[in-house]
Amino acid sequence: MRIIPIHYKHGLLALSAVLFSAVQAAAQSGTFNPYSQLGIGTPVSNPVVPLASMGGGFNAMRADDYINFYNPASYSAFNATQLQFGFETISITGTRGSQRRRADLAYFNQISIAVPLLKDRVGMAFGYTPYSNVGYKFGTTEQIINDTDTLDVNYSYEGKGGTDRVFIGFGGSPVKGLSIGFNTYFYIGNIETLKTSFFPDGFQSTNVQQISGTRIADFGFDFGAQYVVDLNDKLKLTLGGTYALGKNMNARRSVYARYFTGELVDNYYSEDTIMQRQKVKLRFPSSFGGGVSLGRKGFWSINADFNMNMWSSFRYANSQPEPLFGNAYRVSLGGEIKPNGKNQKNIFNKLTYRLGARYGNSYLLAGGKPFQEIGISFGLGIPVLSNALIDRKLLSNFNVGMEYGMAIPNGTAYTREQTVRFVFAFNLKDNWFRTYKYK
């Protein structure tokens, strides 16, 4: 009887070598990113469509027609209750040399509700959004040579799951111009990985599959502040900043093995052998940022933003620092314009047009140096009249955005990624929880 252990190859060179087979499998299975096998998966991009369409900046952005849950200080700007929900599609193309692979993914990315507690003074929001995604599937083949024969061994690696978070937050304006706020998050994660060694030609050989599961359940917090300066009767300047606490998250990790002969689908399993079951800590990174926005409400705005995520401090299951993670930063610039022309019969005068760009370093390291990330984005806000039948004419919006991005590694030995991302969201507004008097 032969028992072949699963090989643990930890390094970006090995990761890059299997990227193309991984992405090809991802396109077939619905998974999408082999780099998501590191840490807790690939961090989710900003799903708030107006912000994503303007380069992803959020620190100084406050509005009453969408929910910016990345800076809770903006909750004080709400003047009506609103529901925000959306989804996105991502197409990833990996290129290395003359090889090219593509994978596609679509998923629900947010739902949140905002309620003004004191109009233009105090507001709250609560909802759900993904935090990270895990999705990969790839394999390699090796030969084992002994005194009598040569055997092929197939190794397969698969992962799925991710981390989500639900939140509730409050924002208020204690003095004119200043707003502060906080969010409380509850993180819920379930990540499962499978590593299998299999003899394709040896039915008398014993094959091994190792299943690892990590369940995360803990709280996190972030804080925000914004200060609005009236430059004149029309122009407003907004300064904003955010800080998210780094935290040791509680998790449970279990590892067990299955031994089988024949094909995996034949269910020739032995009893599962528990190898490990314990409580662990995962260190989530802190982040901070600042931004500035200038605009005329209802007409136009421009914004600049900077954010830093301290991924070098990440720890997985009480382990040492992840050697392939580094601190990430992003600089973004964007703006929007609403024509609001006199000819309101022209639908194009009613739309909001958005444009943005971003540049920064990814949290992933290649040869000790970070991937460079760039992106351009644009989007539209389309007004929708709600509750017109009862003469409560509040404008809701359907927002759509598109971003083209690139992750450029250091050197040609690694894979360059191009992404095309479409984001969609409905922002439905209404004066819920208000009492109307009729005479």
N, C-alpha and C positions, 0 to 999 in steps of 0.2 A: 504494500500500500504506500502510495506517495502522497505526501501533504506538502503543497507548495504555499508558502506564506505570501501575503500581499505585500508588494513593494511600496514603500513610502518615499516618493521622490519629491523633495521640497526645494524648489528653485525656479526662478522665472525662465531659465533656459529650457528646462523640461516642460514647463507650462507652455511656453511659446511653441515648442516642437509639436505639441498635440493640438494646438489651437484650431487648425483648419479642420481636422477630423471632428473636433468638438463642435465647431460652428455648424458643420454639415449635419451632424446628428441633431443639433438644436433645431435646425430648420425642419427636420422631420418629426421631432417629438414635441415641439412647442416651447422647449427651453431656448435660452438665447445667449448666454454669456459665460464662457469657461472661466473667466477671471472671478466669477462669483463664488468659486470654490474657496476663495480666501476669506478669512474672517467670518462675518455674518452675512456676506453677500455684497452685491453691488448697491451702493446708496441710490435712492430714488431721486430723480431730478425734481425741481420745483413744479408742482402740478397746477398752481394757480395760473390760469391761462393768460390773463392780462400781464402778469409779471413775467411768465415764461416767454411771452412774445416781445418783451423789452429787455432781453438779455439775462433775465433771472434775478435782477436786483429787487430787494424787498425792504431794506432797512428804513428808508425814508418814505415809503409808499403808504398812503392812507386814502381811502375812498369809501363812498357809501354805496357803490354799485358792485363791489366784489369783496370777498373775505380774505384778507391778508393775515392768515394765521401764523406766518413766520415772524411777525412783529405784533405782539398782543396790544401794544400801545395804540395801534390803529383801530381797536374796537371802539374807542370813544367817538369815532367819526360816524357811526351808524345812525341813520334817521328812520329806518324801517326794518322790520324783520325780513330776513332773506334766507333762502335755501340755496346752497351751492353744491352741485354734484357734477362729476365728469369722468372721462376716460381718456386713454391715449393709445396710440399705436407707435411702435418703434421698429425700424428696419436697420439692422447692423450689417455692414459689409467689412470683412477683414481682408487685408491685402498684405502679402509678403512675397516679394519677388514677382513672379508671373502667376502666382496662385491667388485665387479670389474665392471667398465663400460668403454666403449671405444667410441671415436668420431674421425671422419676423416674430413680433410679439404684440399682443393687445391685452389690456387689462383695465379694470376699474381703478381709478387713482384717488378719489376723494369723495367725501360727502361731509358737509358742515352746515350748521345753522347759526345765524347771528341774531341777537336780540338787543335792541336799544333799551337799556334800563332807565336812563335819563337822556332824552334826545340830545345828541351832539355833546354829551358830557360823560356818560358811563354806558358801557356796553359789555356784552359777554358773547362768547362763541364756544361751540362744542362740535365735535365731529370725529372723523376717522380719516387716516391717510397711511399708505404704506411707508415704511422707513428703509427697507432693503429687500432685495430679491435674490434668491438663489435658484439657478437653473442651468444645469450643464449635463452633458453626457458624451463621453468619449472613451476610446480604448486603444490599447497598444498590444503588440504581439512580440514575444521573445522566444528564443530557443534555449533549451537546457540540454547540455551534452554530458553524458556520463560514459562509463566504460563500455556499455553495450549498445546504446541507441541515442538518438536525438529526438527530443520532443518539443513541439510548439506549445506555448502557454499563452492564453489570451488573458489580458488584464483589462477590466472595464471599471470606469469611475462614473458615478451618477450622483447628482444632488438636486434637491428640490426644497421649496419652502421659502422662508424669509421672515422678516420682522415687520409687524404692523404696530400702529399706535393710535389710541383714542385719546382725545384731549378735551379739556375744558379750561377756559381762560377768561380773564376779566381785564378790562382796560378803562382807565378813567382820567379825567382832566382836573387835577386839584386846583390849578391856577390857570389863568388865561394863557394859552399858547403851549403849555406843557402837558403832555400825556404820558402815562406810565402804565405798564401792564405785565401780566405773567400768564404762562400756560402751565398746567399740570398734565403730564402725559402718563398713560399707562401702556407700557410696551408689552406686546404679546408676540412671542416668536416660536416658531416650530421649524427646525432645520433637520433634514434627514439626508444622510450620505450613505451610499452603497459602494463597496470596493470588492470586486470579485476576481478570483483567479480560477481559470477554467482550462482543462485539457480538451481541446476539440476532438482528438482522436483516441483518447484513452478512457474507455468506459470503466476500466478497473481502477482508475485513479480516483483519489478523493479530491474534490474541488472545495473551495472555501469562499464563502461570502461573509463579509463583515458589514454590519449595519450599525451606524452611529446616529444617535438622535439627541438633539439639544432643544430643550424647551425653556423659553425665557419669559419671565413674568415679574415686572418691577416698575417703579415709578421714576419719572424724570421731570426736570423743570427747565424752563427758559424764561428770560425777562427781556423787556424792551422799553425803550423810551423814544419819544419824538417831541420836537419843539418846532412850532410854526411861527414864522415871523411875517407880518403883513408889511410888504415893501411899499405898497400903495393900495388904492382902492381895488385893484384888480390882481396884482401879482402877489404870490405867496412863496416863501422860501421855507422848506421843511428839512430839518436835520434829524437823523434817526440812528439808533444803535441797538444792537441785540447781543445777548450773551446766553449761551446754553451751558449748563453745568455738565462737566464730565462726571461719570458716576460708575461705581461698581454695581453691576446688575446681577440679581439673583437668577440662577438657572439650574436646571437638572440635566445631567448628561448620562446617557446610557450607551454602552457598547456591547454587542453580542455577536456571536458567530454562528453560521450555519454550515454544516458539512454535507455534501451531497455527491452522488455519482450520476453520470449521464447528463442530459441537458437540464438546464435550470428549470425549464417549463415542465419537466416530468415530475416535479415535486418529490424527488427522492431525498427528502430532507431528514437529517437526524434531529434530535431534540436541540433546540437553541441553547447555546452555551453562553451564559452571561460572563462577560469579561470585565465589565466595569459598570457601576451605577453609583453616582455620587452627586452631591450638590457642589456647584462651582460658581465662580464669579467671572463675569465678563466686564472688562473695563471699556465703557463707551467714551468716545472722545468729547472734549469740550469744543466749543466754537464761539466765535465772536465776529462782529462786523459793524460797519458804519456806512452811512450814505447821505446823499443830499439830493433834494428834488426842488425844481423851480417850475412854477406853472400858474396858469389862470384856470380856475375851476370851471369845468364844462367846455373848455376850448382846447387847451394843450398843456403838456408838461414834458420836462426832460429830467432824467435822473442819472446819477452816477453812484456806484456801489462797490464796496470791497468786503470780502468775507474770508475768514481763515478757519479751517477745520484741523484740529490737532490729532490726526490719525496715527501719528507715531506713538502716541500713548495708549493705543488700543491693545487690549489683552484678551485672548480667547481661552476660556476654561483654565484659569490660573497659570497660563503658560508664560513663556518669555515673550518679549516684543515680537510682533510680526515683522520679519526682515524685509518683506516686500511692500511695507506701508511707510509712507512719509507724510509730512504735513502738507495739506492742500490749500491753495488759495485761488480766489477768483475775483477778477475785476470786470465789471459790466457797465455798459452805457446804453441807455435806451430812451425812448420817448413815445408820445402818442399825440394825436391831433384829432379834433372833432370839428369838421367844417361848420356845422350849424348855420348854413347859409339861409338867405331869405326865402329861397325856393325850397320849401319843405316837402313839395311834391316829388322832388328828386331824391330817390332812395339813397344815393351816394352821399348826400349832404347829412344824412342821419347816422351814417356809420362812424365808428371810431377806428382809426388806422394806427397801427403800432409797429415799431421797428426797434431792433436792438442788436447788440453784439457782446461777446464775452471772451475773455482770455485768462488763462491761469495754468496752474500745475495740478495734475491729478494726484490722488493719494497713492497710486500705483508707481512702483519703482522698477526701472529696467536698467540693469547694470549699475545700480546704485543711484541713478538719476531719474527724476520723475518724468512721466509722460506729460507733454505739453498739450493743453486742450484749448481749442478755439471753436467759436460758434457764432452764427448769425441767425436771427429770428425775425419773424414778422407775424402779424395777426390782425384780426378784425373783431370788432364788437358790434353786434347786430341787435338793435333795440326791439323789444317785444312788449306790446301793450297788455297789461294784465288787469283783470277785474273791471273792464270798461263797461260791462253791462250794469254794474251798480254804481257807476260814476265815481270809482276810486281808482283814478288813472295813475298808476305807478309803473314806471318803465322797468321792466326786467330785461335781461340780456342773454343772448346766445353768443358765446365767445369761442373763437377758433384760432389756433396758432400753429405755426410750423417752425421747426428749428433744424438747421443743418449744422452738424458738429463733427469735429475730427479730434482723435486722440493720437498724438504723434510721439512714438517712442524715441529713445536715444540709440541711434544705430539702425542698420538694416537687418539685423538678426532677429528683430522683434516685429510683431504684427501691428500695422497701422489700422485703426478702426475709423470708419465713417458711419455716422448715424443720421437718419432722417426720422424726425419725431413729429407726430401730429397730436395736438392736445385739443380737447373739446370740453366745454362746460356750459351748463345752464345756471344762471343766477336769477332766481325768482324772488321778487320783492312783494311784500304786502304789509299792511298795517295791522298785523295780528295783535291780539291782546289789548286792543284799544276800544273804547266805548264811544259810540256815535250817538249824538242827540239829534232828534228830528223835531222840527216845529211845524 
